Amino acid sequence: MKSIHTPAYRALITILVGARHNAGLTQDQLAKRLGRPQSFVAKYENRERRLDVIEFLSLSKALGLNPHEAIHFIEEYIK
């Protein structure tokens, strides 16, 4: 099973999308903060592509999200 289809990865994406909404950002605004195209945000939010750890950390910083808290939450889904 690819990691984009696991409960843990779904939880990660849910956290990231929620953080974007809480920050009041559109996909395009977040993409601009990251220096990436809007399609980058859309593809990871729709689980069409997998994030690597560096991308996750960059996203966390851009969203004002504590990556340690996000990982702690996701650990509950890893068996």
DOBADREN-879848 format. One record per residue (C-alpha): residue in one letter; residue number from 1; x, y, z. Coordinates in Angstrom, 1 decimal. Each point is the difference from the previous one (the first is absolute). Layout:
BEGIN
+---------+-----+--------+--------+--------+
! residuo ! num !      x !      y !      z !
+---------+-----+--------+--------+--------+
!       A ! NUM !      X !      Y !      Z !
...
+---------+-----+--------+--------+--------+
***
This chain:
BEGIN
+---------+-----+--------+--------+--------+
! residuo ! num !      x !      y !      z !
+---------+-----+--------+--------+--------+
!       M !   1 !    0.0 !    0.0 !    0.0 !
!       K !   2 !    1.4 !    3.4 !   -0.9 !
!       S !   3 !    0.4 !    2.4 !    2.9 !
!       I !   4 !   -2.4 !    2.5 !   -1.5 !
!       H !   5 !   -2.8 !   -2.5 !    0.6 !
!       T !   6 !    0.7 !   -0.7 !    3.7 !
!       P !   7 !   -2.1 !    1.4 !    2.9 !
!       A !   8 !    3.2 !    1.7 !    1.3 !
!       Y !   9 !    0.5 !    1.9 !   -3.3 !
!       R !  10 !   -3.6 !    1.0 !   -0.2 !
!       A !  11 !    0.3 !    1.4 !    3.6 !
!       L !  12 !    3.1 !    2.0 !   -1.1 !
!       I !  13 !   -1.9 !    1.5 !   -2.9 !
!       T !  14 !   -3.0 !    0.8 !    2.1 !
!       I !  15 !    2.3 !    1.8 !    2.4 !
!       L !  16 !    1.7 !    2.0 !   -2.8 !
!       V !  17 !   -3.3 !    0.9 !   -1.6 !
!       G !  18 !   -1.5 !    1.1 !    3.3 !
!       A !  19 !    3.1 !    2.1 !    0.8 !
!       R !  20 !   -0.3 !    1.7 !   -3.4 !
!       H !  21 !   -3.7 !    0.7 !    0.6 !
!       N !  22 !    0.8 !    1.3 !    3.6 !
!       A !  23 !    2.6 !    2.3 !   -1.5 !
!       G !  24 !   -2.6 !    1.4 !   -2.4 !
!       L !  25 !    2.1 !   -0.9 !   -3.0 !
!       T !  26 !   -1.1 !   -1.2 !   -3.4 !
!       Q !  27 !    2.1 !   -2.7 !   -1.8 !
!       D !  28 !    1.4 !    2.7 !   -2.2 !
!       Q !  29 !    1.0 !    2.2 !    2.9 !
!       L !  30 !    1.7 !   -2.9 !    1.7 !
!       A !  31 !    1.7 !   -1.0 !   -3.2 !
!       K !  32 !    1.4 !    3.5 !   -0.4 !
!       R !  33 !    1.4 !   -0.1 !    3.6 !
!       L !  34 !    1.8 !   -3.2 !   -1.0 !
!       G !  35 !    1.2 !    1.2 !   -3.4 !
!       R !  36 !   -1.9 !   -2.8 !   -1.7 !
!       P !  37 !   -2.9 !   -0.2 !   -2.4 !
!       Q !  38 !   -3.6 !   -0.3 !    1.3 !
!       S !  39 !   -0.1 !   -3.5 !   -1.5 !
!       F !  40 !    2.7 !   -1.1 !    2.6 !
!       V !  41 !   -2.5 !    0.7 !    2.8 !
!       A !  42 !   -2.9 !   -1.5 !   -1.8 !
!       K !  43 !    1.8 !   -3.2 !   -0.8 !
!       Y !  44 !    1.1 !   -0.7 !    3.5 !
!       E !  45 !   -3.4 !    1.1 !    1.5 !
!       N !  46 !   -1.7 !   -2.4 !   -2.4 !
!       R !  47 !    2.5 !   -2.7 !    0.8 !
!       E !  48 !    1.2 !   -0.2 !   -3.6 !
!       R !  49 !    3.6 !    0.4 !    1.1 !
!       R !  50 !    1.9 !   -0.8 !    3.2 !
!       L !  51 !    1.8 !    2.6 !    2.0 !
!       D !  52 !    3.6 !   -0.6 !    1.1 !
!       V !  53 !    1.2 !    1.1 !    3.4 !
!       I !  54 !    1.6 !    3.2 !   -1.2 !
!       E !  55 !   -3.2 !    1.0 !   -1.8 !
!       F !  56 !   -2.0 !   -0.8 !    3.2 !
!       L !  57 !    2.4 !    2.2 !    2.1 !
!       S !  58 !   -0.3 !    2.9 !   -2.6 !
!       L !  59 !   -3.8 !   -0.3 !    0.0 !
!       S !  60 !   -0.1 !    0.0 !    3.8 !
!       K !  61 !    2.1 !    3.1 !    0.2 !
!       A !  62 !   -2.1 !    1.8 !   -2.7 !
!       L !  63 !   -3.2 !   -1.0 !    1.9 !
!       G !  64 !    1.2 !    0.8 !    3.5 !
!       L !  65 !   -0.5 !   -3.6 !    0.9 !
!       N !  66 !    2.2 !   -1.7 !    2.6 !
!       P !  67 !    1.3 !   -3.1 !   -1.9 !
!       H !  68 !    0.7 !   -1.9 !    3.3 !
!       E !  69 !   -3.6 !    0.3 !    1.0 !
!       A !  70 !   -1.2 !   -1.1 !   -3.4 !
!       I !  71 !    2.3 !   -3.1 !    0.1 !
!       H !  72 !   -1.1 !   -0.8 !    3.5 !
!       F !  73 !   -3.6 !    0.0 !   -1.2 !
!       I !  74 !    0.8 !   -2.2 !   -3.0 !
!       E !  75 !    1.9 !   -2.5 !    2.1 !
!       E !  76 !   -3.3 !   -1.2 !    1.3 !
!       Y !  77 !   -0.9 !   -1.3 !   -3.5 !
!       I !  78 !    3.3 !   -1.9 !   -0.5 !
!       K !  79 !   -0.2 !   -3.6 !    1.0 !
+---------+-----+--------+--------+--------+
***
